[in-house]
Amino acid sequence: VLELCCSSFVASAPGDKAEAVSEVQGHVDVLQGVIAGIAAGLEDTALPEADAEDLGMDADVENRTVTLIGKDHDALQRIGDELGGFDFKASYLKADDGLADALIDADPLGIIFDLDMDGAEDSILEILGALHDDSRLLCPLIVLSEKDDIQTRLKAARAYSEYFLGHPVLTTDIVDILDQMVISSTGEDFRILIVDDDSSTARYTQTILQSAGMIAEFITEPLKIMETLEDYSPELILMDLYMPDCNGQELAAVVRQEESFSGVPIVFLSGEADVDKQLVAMRAGGDDFLTKPIKSNHLISSISMRVRRFRMLRSQMVRDSMTGLLNHTTTHEFLDKEVARAHRGKSSLTVAALDIDHFKAVNDTHGHAIGDVVIKSLSRLLKQRLRGTDIIGRMGGEEFAAVLADTTAEQAFGILDKIRQDFAAITHKSDAGNFSVTLSCGIAEYPKHQTSSELLEESDKALYEAKHGGRNRIVLDKN
């Protein structure tokens, strides 16, 4: 590759020399990184063959296939049919000798296994556990069971089941879990910050992580870490232990002083083999200690697991537990950031306040459990119909907010009015009979309103007008 680049440099016009030099330098840096990797203890200096899909990371297309295994085929079929209403695709496998290969071929988003199989469940759990041990199938496992004793739960845990649901099972509970799986398996690439004073080692580590589909940046001046954290917002910091000016232990302690970064995982990557010294570094704020030499795939897997766990914990902290939408406080924080971004870019921004009509009557007539189902159905509709970049929050009770960046009020009206119509068309079921529900919505627009508080206040006023105008409608603020 270097030979071809050098030939291109010789043949290039004088005005193109700079670009050719940059390309050559890039390949030289990677080569130096490989050499540094050998010296630094990275065992396999060839770039790993694993890609993002192999490691269960982000893919361009959402995997929404769910594999169901169990004895009661009618019950599984019912669950599968209901999952189809939430855009999940169900597949069914038999518990026979070909189960392991069939699961690998299916490569599902998740597995649902009904444990009640008259004794045959042990062999299936053994197969599922072995697939996980060999890293041949790492998708989450949902176990269903009539029994809810510790022995049954232990069986599930030994097969690496992350979720356990007792019968009778609500499909909405399964959908909530699957929605979290989709969030974990798609979305933005993992964002990693490498801190190492050796630029060649840092660049090589960056190349390894990028080859696995991660976004990896590095700094070679440890004292610049705080400003880098502000600009880059990593989901994990991969840090050398021994550096000039300050060591990794001290740097981790500094990072932990800043509340906004107190939860970001810090992983040390060092040749330090003394366990006591490793523990001292961990006490300063580290989450893990990886010892060189380490294989590239092991490095990638360790980082991937840490980031997934970080995303899950962060999601629980900033999201409403029932709907998975952003909670009230976080919605306000995100809106502040979007307003600042719209101000810098001189772009439009729309805030919508939504409220389910006559929701108290739904609870009084059909019960609070059915009311929760109605809330979840609207939250899912919003997540499905709005863009991934849009902000959707549950502000409390039956009240929601949506923030649509780069969108005018008129554009938002068309989008939200279609959601209003589709929500009204949903048939909900309860012991008191089938029923449908409507929503009302108020819209306010930036830059007509300059601050987050003004946008929320004006969208609430417009919502009030929609309610008093007969409900089941969308109103733009009077300004």
Buried (B, 14 or more C-beta within 10 A) or exposed (E): EEEEBBEBBEEBEEEEEEEBEEBBEEBEBBBBBBEBBBEBBBBBBEBBEBEBBBBBBBEEEEBBBBBBBBBBEEBBEEBBEBBEEBEBBBBBBEBEEEBBEBBEEBEBBBBBBBBBBEEEBEEBBEBBBEBBEEEEBBBBBBBBBEEEEEEBBEBBBEBBBBBBBEBEBEBBEBBBBBBBBBBBBBEEBBBBBBBBBBBBBBBBBBBBBBBBBBBBBBBBEBEEBEEBBEEEEBBBBBBBBEBEEEBBBBBBBBBBEEEEBEEBBBBBBBEBEEEEBBEEBBEBBBBBBBBBEBEBBBBBBBBBBBBBEBBBEBBEEBBBEEBBBBBEEBBBBBBEEBBEEBBEEEBBBBBBBBBBBBBEEBBEBBBEEBBBBBBBBBBBBBBEBBEEEBBBBBBEEBBBBBBBBBBBBEBBBEBBEEBBEEBEEBEBEBEEEEBEBBBBBBBBBBEEBEEBEBBBBBBBBBBBBBBEEEBBBBBBBEE
